[in-house]
Amino acid sequence: MARKKIVAGNWKMNMTPAQAKDLIETLKPLCGANTDKDVVFCVPFIDIPLAVEAVKGTNIKIGAQNLYFEEKGAYTGEIAPAMIKEAGCDYVIIGHSERRAYFGETNEIVNKKVLKAYEHDLVPIICVGETLEQREQGITEELVRLQTKIALKDVDAAKAEKAVIAYEPIWAIGTGKTATNEQAQEVCGWIRNVLAQVYGQETADKIRVQYGGSVNAGNAADLFAMPDIDGGLVGGASLKADFAAIVNA
Ligand code: 13P
């Protein structure tokens, strides 16, 4: 079954509202009409309303970079899933390695957030990946299998098939050091394999698995051509016109 590729920009903590508007105006004519891939801008919370407005009439969808796993209440500084949904988000990144490393997100927290995303009809982009130390120790496969399985605990097949899993080796993030096509394919293949174990091959074949980590206009086409890589999650290069070249790769 042919999976539609999905290219998402993770803006991280970049772009004030004014800058966001400018960037979207730059990118819109370059990749807003692309219909052979799903295109998503995952923007800071404060930029969501203007981004949703700015991409109207294009193929671009807007995502958040996080949510909290409670509905509402006394959680100062957090954002409720209903808030980002009502603001117009279709996607939400969950469990990015930066959130795991700097904000203490565990696999269990990631799972709670994934369940919440589904409750609010948001597509989770679930991030998994190993550090350089873990790769060198030879535990990448076990680690990524575990991260994937725990993230999707209690998610049924009908929901899981909508998920996006982003394999992001931490050593490749923001370093300019991309995984080779073969390294990226190998891990994305392991991810598909664990999905098949949990949900069966038919469902596993529907789930999109992205690669992320120093994706740029020069390496995107070759990465996305690998059999188990269904697009990319792009950090640095999503903040410039280059992103359109990645989308159109
Ligand atoms: P870079 O593309 O800047 O390496 O970031 C990747 C990433 O973390 C996307 O979520």
Residues whose N, C-alpha, C, O or C-beta is under 5 A from the ligand:
A	BS01	13P	N10 A172 I173 G174 T175 G212 G213 S214 V215 L233 V234 G235 G236 A237
